[in-house]
Amino acid sequence: MSFDKTFRALSDRTRRDILRLLRSGDLSAGEIAQHFVMTKPSISHHLNTLKEAGLVTDERQGQNIIYSLNTSVFEDTLAWVMTALRQEEE
């Protein structure tokens, strides 16, 4: 896992909003796109960035690609942040 990719992915509000949507459950790219006023290629770019960072996984189901949160990356990132904060206090 690359923390650089993770933090770059999290730096964008649209991508954070997509992650919030996925907290409620898995969604197709089309279902995600319905929540935004932007082109489907733009949504696809954001989803690919999240996927490259390991924050989401995707699975083809028929003609749809279903996206899910990858919570283990969040846990690893949070652990890293907490360790970094503790080191600053010392």
PEWO-V137217 format. One line per field, one symbol per residue. phi: phi as a letter, one per 30 degrees, with the letter a starting at -180 (. if undefined). psi: psi as a letter, one per 20 degrees, with the letter a starting at -180 (. if undefined). Layout:
BEGIN
phi = ???
psi = ???
END
This chain:
BEGIN
phi = .cdedddddddcddddddddddddkdbddddddddbcadddddedddddddddidbcbbdbidccccbdcdddddddddddddddddddd
psi = pohghghggiipgghhhghggihirqqrhghghhiqmrqhhggggghhghghijhqqqppnciqppqqqnhhhggggggggggghhhhh.
END
